[in-house]
Amino acid sequence: MPKWATPERRATLLQLLLPFIGEKVVWEADEDCRYATIPEYEALINPLIKNWVLDDRETDTALWRVEQRQLHSFGEQEKPLRGQFSAISRQIYHDAQPVFYIEGLGFSGVTLQPFIKIRLASSYEVLHVYLDCKLTKHKRRKIVRYSKLPERVSELVNSAVRDYQR
């Protein structure tokens, strides 16, 4: 059975065939006499079947697109659904934003102390925070690559940002 031949569609084809059964109709057979057809009936149903095939293809394509969206989406809302933020969602959004961004890590040429260069969010202000703790090579790389601060460094940076914003 072809995919387009659902029970409803086969019933429609049967309804279209019924008027031809009661009349004297010219049947045409193929060369091997295996199939006999009614040319008027064939002319009536062929465009109908082509439309059904196109409808099925469009439905399958739409279902495939929905499935791909579901598989490859992160399930996160990228932008507000409608217009402006509500008061609650605005607060949640702003609370989730970082206070600063790490721009670099280095050693001061004057004091030979390690420092971290941070940029404050929503501004062009840059702060250099001197670190009073030793950082291993592994921890320094973690800071630069992943912006993951150790606990002591995080405390120093947060206090420097708080002091600056006062």
LINNORGI-V729200 format. One record per backbone hydrogen bond with DSSP energy under -1.0 kcal/mol. NH is the residue of the N-H (numbers start at 1). CO is the residue of the C=O. E is the energy in kcal/mol with one decimal. If there is no record, write none. Layout:
((NH & CO & E) (NH & CO & E))
This chain:
((5 & 2 & -1.0) (6 & 4 & -2.1) (10 & 6 & -2.5) (11 & 7 & -2.0) (12 & 8 & -1.8) (13 & 9 & -2.2) (14 & 10 & -2.0) (15 & 11 & -2.2) (16 & 12 & -1.8) (17 & 13 & -1.4) (18 & 14 & -1.8) (20 & 17 & -1.2) (22 & 18 & -1.0) (28 & 37 & -3.2) (30 & 35 & -1.9) (33 & 30 & -1.3) (37 & 28 & -3.2) (42 & 38 & -2.6) (43 & 39 & -2.4) (44 & 40 & -1.3) (45 & 41 & -2.3) (46 & 42 & -2.3) (49 & 45 & -2.7) (50 & 46 & -2.2) (51 & 47 & -2.0) (52 & 48 & -1.9) (53 & 49 & -2.5) (54 & 50 & -2.2) (55 & 51 & -2.6) (56 & 52 & -2.6) (57 & 53 & -2.1) (58 & 54 & -2.4) (59 & 55 & -2.4) (60 & 56 & -2.5) (61 & 57 & -2.3) (62 & 58 & -2.4) (63 & 59 & -2.5) (64 & 60 & -2.3) (65 & 61 & -2.4) (66 & 62 & -2.1) (67 & 63 & -2.4) (68 & 64 & -2.6) (69 & 65 & -2.3) (70 & 66 & -2.3) (71 & 67 & -2.5) (72 & 68 & -2.4) (73 & 69 & -1.0) (90 & 86 & -2.3) (91 & 87 & -1.7) (92 & 88 & -2.4) (93 & 89 & -2.5) (94 & 90 & -2.5) (95 & 91 & -2.2) (96 & 92 & -1.4) (101 & 119 & -2.7) (103 & 117 & -3.0) (104 & 117 & -1.6) (106 & 115 & -2.6) (108 & 113 & -2.8) (112 & 108 & -1.2) (115 & 106 & -3.0) (116 & 129 & -2.3) (117 & 104 & -2.5) (118 & 127 & -2.7) (119 & 101 & -2.9) (120 & 125 & -2.2) (121 & 99 & -2.6) (123 & 120 & -1.2) (127 & 118 & -3.0) (129 & 116 & -2.6) (131 & 114 & -2.8) (140 & 136 & -2.4) (141 & 137 & -2.2) (142 & 138 & -2.1) (143 & 139 & -2.0) (144 & 140 & -2.2) (145 & 141 & -3.0) (146 & 142 & -2.0) (147 & 143 & -1.2) (148 & 142 & -1.2) (154 & 150 & -2.7) (155 & 151 & -2.1) (156 & 152 & -2.1) (157 & 153 & -2.6) (158 & 154 & -2.6) (159 & 155 & -2.3) (160 & 156 & -2.1) (161 & 157 & -2.5) (162 & 158 & -2.4) (163 & 159 & -2.5) (164 & 160 & -2.1) (165 & 161 & -2.3))
